[in-house]
């Protein structure tokens, strides 16, 4: 199954959207907590600029990571699974071949 040729049923799209949203929200909540913790450590203007640089880099990373186009979802889910933002149980109901591919890519 080529990722660009992946066909998603309506039921799979619903499962995928929920999994995508949940993983994104988990990562965003972790980022908010990290920013909160880092902001408590600000003592000088240089600390503000470091926080700004950190946030700019994270925004760029997140904007690139969370691609919900059908052709990208297998790879996005594999990355999220590898990073711990997604659990296999959250994508149960997807075609077995998709889950196998996602799981295999996550182990790479």
PyMOL commands that set and color helices and strands:
alter all, ss='L'
color gray80, all
select helices_A, chain A and resi 3-5+10-39+45-65+73-83+88-91+96-106
alter helices_A, ss='H'
color red, helices_A
deselect
rebuild
show_as cartoon
